[in-house]
Amino acid sequence: MKYCSISEAAAKLNLPESTIRYYEKKGLLPLIERDEAGRRLFSEDQIALLETVVCLKNTHMPISGIKQYMDWVVEGDDTIELRLAMMKNHKRAVLAEISLMTESLKGIDVKITRYINQKNKEEEGLI
Protein backbone atom coordinates (compact mmCIF):
# COMPACT_ATOMS: atom_id res chain seq x y z
CA MET A 1 0.00 0.00 0.00
CA LYS A 2 1.26 3.46 -0.90
CA TYR A 3 1.32 6.14 1.79
CA CYS A 4 1.89 9.86 1.73
CA SER A 5 3.12 12.25 4.40
CA ILE A 6 1.10 14.90 6.15
CA SER A 7 2.64 17.56 3.92
CA GLU A 8 1.63 15.61 0.80
CA ALA A 9 -1.89 15.06 2.19
CA ALA A 10 -2.14 18.76 3.02
CA ALA A 11 -1.04 19.72 -0.49
CA LYS A 12 -3.52 17.29 -2.09
CA LEU A 13 -6.42 18.81 -0.18
CA ASN A 14 -5.14 22.38 -0.06
CA LEU A 15 -5.18 22.37 3.75
CA PRO A 16 -2.65 23.57 6.29
CA GLU A 17 -0.89 20.72 8.07
CA SER A 18 -2.04 22.27 11.35
CA THR A 19 -5.67 21.70 10.31
CA ILE A 20 -5.00 18.01 9.71
CA ARG A 21 -3.29 17.75 13.11
CA TYR A 22 -6.28 19.50 14.72
CA TYR A 23 -8.72 17.11 13.06
CA GLU A 24 -6.72 14.16 14.31
CA LYS A 25 -6.54 15.61 17.83
CA LYS A 26 -10.34 16.00 17.83
CA GLY A 27 -10.75 12.34 16.87
CA LEU A 28 -11.90 12.99 13.31
CA LEU A 29 -9.11 10.90 11.77
CA PRO A 30 -9.03 7.80 13.94
CA LEU A 31 -7.35 5.50 11.43
CA ILE A 32 -4.14 7.45 10.75
CA GLU A 33 -1.10 5.22 10.87
CA ARG A 34 2.39 6.31 11.88
CA ASP A 35 5.85 5.24 10.86
CA GLU A 36 8.56 4.15 13.29
CA ALA A 37 9.53 7.81 13.81
CA GLY A 38 5.95 8.74 14.72
CA ARG A 39 5.18 10.60 11.47
CA ARG A 40 1.65 10.37 10.15
CA LEU A 41 1.11 8.15 7.11
CA PHE A 42 -1.92 8.61 4.89
CA SER A 43 -3.18 5.79 2.67
CA GLU A 44 -5.66 6.43 -0.14
CA ASP A 45 -8.46 5.32 2.19
CA GLN A 46 -7.33 7.73 4.87
CA ILE A 47 -7.12 10.57 2.32
CA ALA A 48 -10.71 9.72 1.34
CA LEU A 49 -11.78 9.93 5.00
CA LEU A 50 -9.98 13.26 5.31
CA GLU A 51 -11.83 14.48 2.20
CA THR A 52 -15.08 13.47 3.90
CA VAL A 53 -14.13 15.43 7.02
CA VAL A 54 -13.35 18.49 4.88
CA CYS A 55 -16.64 18.12 2.99
CA LEU A 56 -18.65 17.90 6.20
CA LYS A 57 -16.74 20.78 7.77
CA ASN A 58 -17.20 22.93 4.65
CA THR A 59 -20.94 22.31 4.87
CA HIS A 60 -20.96 23.48 8.50
CA MET A 61 -21.42 20.15 10.25
CA PRO A 62 -20.20 20.64 13.82
CA ILE A 63 -17.05 18.85 14.95
CA SER A 64 -19.18 16.73 17.30
CA GLY A 65 -21.27 15.49 14.36
CA ILE A 66 -18.20 14.70 12.28
CA LYS A 67 -16.71 12.86 15.25
CA GLN A 68 -19.89 10.79 15.62
CA TYR A 69 -19.83 9.98 11.92
CA MET A 70 -16.19 8.86 12.10
CA ASP A 71 -16.89 6.77 15.19
CA TRP A 72 -19.62 5.01 13.21
CA VAL A 73 -17.24 4.49 10.26
CA VAL A 74 -14.79 2.79 12.61
CA GLU A 75 -17.57 0.62 14.07
CA GLY A 76 -18.25 -0.76 10.61
CA ASP A 77 -21.20 -1.84 8.51
CA ASP A 78 -23.56 -2.20 11.47
CA THR A 79 -23.79 1.62 11.51
CA ILE A 80 -24.67 2.14 7.84
CA GLU A 81 -28.29 3.04 8.67
CA LEU A 82 -27.12 5.57 11.26
CA ARG A 83 -24.66 7.11 8.80
CA LEU A 84 -27.29 7.22 6.06
CA ALA A 85 -29.76 8.99 8.35
CA MET A 86 -27.07 11.45 9.42
CA MET A 87 -26.15 12.25 5.82
CA LYS A 88 -29.81 12.71 4.84
CA ASN A 89 -30.38 15.07 7.78
CA HIS A 90 -27.21 16.97 7.00
CA LYS A 91 -28.21 17.31 3.35
CA ARG A 92 -31.54 18.81 4.42
CA ALA A 93 -29.71 21.29 6.65
CA VAL A 94 -27.29 22.22 3.86
CA LEU A 95 -30.13 22.74 1.39
CA ALA A 96 -31.96 24.94 3.90
CA GLU A 97 -28.80 27.00 4.41
CA ILE A 98 -28.32 27.33 0.65
CA SER A 99 -31.92 28.52 0.33
CA LEU A 100 -31.44 31.06 3.10
CA MET A 101 -28.19 32.28 1.55
CA THR A 102 -29.83 32.57 -1.88
CA GLU A 103 -32.65 34.66 -0.42
CA SER A 104 -30.19 36.80 1.51
CA LEU A 105 -28.12 37.32 -1.62
CA LYS A 106 -31.14 38.95 -3.24
CA GLY A 107 -31.11 41.57 -0.49
CA ILE A 108 -27.43 42.21 -1.09
CA ASP A 109 -28.08 42.61 -4.82
CA VAL A 110 -30.78 45.19 -4.06
CA LYS A 111 -28.27 47.21 -2.03
CA ILE A 112 -25.60 46.94 -4.74
CA THR A 113 -28.07 48.11 -7.39
CA ARG A 114 -29.18 51.00 -5.17
CA TYR A 115 -25.59 52.13 -4.56
CA ILE A 116 -24.64 51.84 -8.23
CA ASN A 117 -27.69 53.89 -9.24
CA GLN A 118 -26.91 56.50 -6.59
CA LYS A 119 -23.29 56.69 -7.69
CA ASN A 120 -24.32 57.04 -11.35
CA LYS A 121 -26.74 59.88 -10.47
CA GLU A 122 -23.99 61.64 -8.51
CA GLU A 123 -21.59 61.34 -11.46
CA GLU A 124 -24.23 62.76 -13.78
CA GLY A 125 -24.75 65.66 -11.42
CA LEU A 126 -28.34 64.73 -10.69
CA ILE A 127 -27.74 64.65 -6.93
C-alpha positions in Angstrom: 0.0 0.0 0.0 1.3 3.5 -0.9 1.3 6.1 1.8 1.9 9.9 1.7 3.1 12.2 4.4 1.1 14.9 6.2 2.6 17.6 3.9 1.6 15.6 0.8 -1.9 15.1 2.2 -2.1 18.8 3.0 -1.0 19.7 -0.5 -3.5 17.3 -2.1 -6.4 18.8 -0.2 -5.1 22.4 -0.1 -5.2 22.4 3.7 -2.7 23.6 6.3 -0.9 20.7 8.1 -2.0 22.3 11.4 -5.7 21.7 10.3 -5.0 18.0 9.7 -3.3 17.8 13.1 -6.3 19.5 14.7 -8.7 17.1 13.1 -6.7 14.2 14.3 -6.5 15.6 17.8 -10.3 16.0 17.8 -10.8 12.3 16.9 -11.9 13.0 13.3 -9.1 10.9 11.8 -9.0 7.8 13.9 -7.3 5.5 11.4 -4.1 7.5 10.8 -1.1 5.2 10.9 2.4 6.3 11.9 5.8 5.2 10.9 8.6 4.1 13.3 9.5 7.8 13.8 5.9 8.7 14.7 5.2 10.6 11.5 1.6 10.4 10.1 1.1 8.2 7.1 -1.9 8.6 4.9 -3.2 5.8 2.7 -5.7 6.4 -0.1 -8.5 5.3 2.2 -7.3 7.7 4.9 -7.1 10.6 2.3 -10.7 9.7 1.3 -11.8 9.9 5.0 -10.0 13.3 5.3 -11.8 14.5 2.2 -15.1 13.5 3.9 -14.1 15.4 7.0 -13.3 18.5 4.9 -16.6 18.1 3.0 -18.6 17.9 6.2 -16.7 20.8 7.8 -17.2 22.9 4.7 -20.9 22.3 4.9 -21.0 23.5 8.5 -21.4 20.2 10.2 -20.2 20.6 13.8 -17.0 18.9 14.9 -19.2 16.7 17.3 -21.3 15.5 14.4 -18.2 14.7 12.3 -16.7 12.9 15.3 -19.9 10.8 15.6 -19.8 10.0 11.9 -16.2 8.9 12.1 -16.9 6.8 15.2 -19.6 5.0 13.2 -17.2 4.5 10.3 -14.8 2.8 12.6 -17.6 0.6 14.1 -18.2 -0.8 10.6 -21.2 -1.8 8.5 -23.6 -2.2 11.5 -23.8 1.6 11.5 -24.7 2.1 7.8 -28.3 3.0 8.7 -27.1 5.6 11.3 -24.7 7.1 8.8 -27.3 7.2 6.1 -29.8 9.0 8.4 -27.1 11.4 9.4 -26.1 12.3 5.8 -29.8 12.7 4.8 -30.4 15.1 7.8 -27.2 17.0 7.0 -28.2 17.3 3.4 -31.5 18.8 4.4 -29.7 21.3 6.7 -27.3 22.2 3.9 -30.1 22.7 1.4 -32.0 24.9 3.9 -28.8 27.0 4.4 -28.3 27.3 0.7 -31.9 28.5 0.3 -31.4 31.1 3.1 -28.2 32.3 1.5 -29.8 32.6 -1.9 -32.6 34.7 -0.4 -30.2 36.8 1.5 -28.1 37.3 -1.6 -31.1 38.9 -3.2 -31.1 41.6 -0.5 -27.4 42.2 -1.1 -28.1 42.6 -4.8 -30.8 45.2 -4.1 -28.3 47.2 -2.0 -25.6 46.9 -4.7 -28.1 48.1 -7.4 -29.2 51.0 -5.2 -25.6 52.1 -4.6 -24.6 51.8 -8.2 -27.7 53.9 -9.2 -26.9 56.5 -6.6 -23.3 56.7 -7.7 -24.3 57.0 -11.4 -26.7 59.9 -10.5 -24.0 61.6 -8.5 -21.6 61.3 -11.5 -24.2 62.8 -13.8 -24.8 65.7 -11.4 -28.3 64.7 -10.7 -27.7 64.7 -6.9 
